[in-house]
């Protein structure tokens, strides 16, 4: 029990940047027909707020987004001349996203496309692009601050495609840079205590997020990315609260207060105008789930149920389902759906797991070196920290 808690303290050190939200990402679809090029660019609304200058908030995010695209998006012809912009317009987008469409005409066959929107404000931003020529998918590529230009005049034998290794690295990077799900994992290990129970918790979490990630990007289910991110923050706070609740006699009352708190946040977000009526219903449902989860966890702990491992697995699987939608949020509206995603999806998911294992391995090594200097109150401090971060995420993301 003690070693598991100390392990989590080390994990906190190695994931100190976890206060930031998930990785900064956007996507686009380019369609080339002879000398004409059209591009549809989609970006989470929260990312576009980085583009607004101080005192510039009177304008809509859609207007700011479109203006930035005009400044940082270009098509270059084979004769090295810039293609002429014909039209630019905002279009309807999925919940939590903004979309704009640009149309270009070139004097020579399009040879390169350049994209730099948001890279100056967020150097770690990653942009996913799909390029169609004559209605046929030609290229799938990643734009970054260091690689913002793509050749599009490739032959059929020299096409650029997402590789398994690219998505594997992306999965590892996703863990290292946007790790609210790792904060939740730390909370799971904290309440699990023994390493055998920790293994059950991590397995359930992994199975759960793998299922929801796969079903989301394959197009079988969809989820509101804003609600998902808010609920991920809530789960981080929830497992931290469970750590203290299991040691409190009035666990029923505390479980009820947690549910009421979730309802009040949802009601406040609805009155504020950032949440729809359907979203409010989701908050009510999640509050009921939180009460049932905390009540069952406390009851199970008090009676030393033989099925404790199975219950822990089922609970962490349910949490993993929520976090899996967080992994998939940037893919759900990209159009990268169907069988063609099997290989990259597998690479991304394995990369996520490799990143988790790497963090835990580093933490174990650090524990072996520093365990004699870690104070006894470390588990309580860790739980309190996770609770505060989770509540901050939950409230902040609910009112976006």
Secondary structure, 3 states (H helix, E strand, C coil): CHHHHHHHHHHHHHCHHHHCCCCCEEEEEEEEECCEEEEEEEEEHHHHHHHCCCCCCCCCHHHHHHHHHHHHEEEEECCCCECEEEEEEEECCCCCEEEEEEEEECCCCEEEEEECCCCCCCCCCEEEEEEEECCEEEEEEEEECCECEEECCCCHHHCCCCCHHHHHHHHHHHHHHCCHHHHHHHHHHHHHCCHHHHHHHHHHHHHHHHHHHHHHHCCCCCCCHHHHHHHHHHHHHHHHHHHHHCCCCCHHHHHHHHHHHHHHHHHHHHHHCCCCHHHHHHHHHHHHHHHHHHHHHHHHHHHCCCCHHHHHHHHHHHHHHHHHHHHHCCCCCCCCCCHHHHHHHHHHHHHHHHHHHHHHHHHHHHHHHHHHHCCCCHHHHHHHHHHHHHHHHHHHHHCC
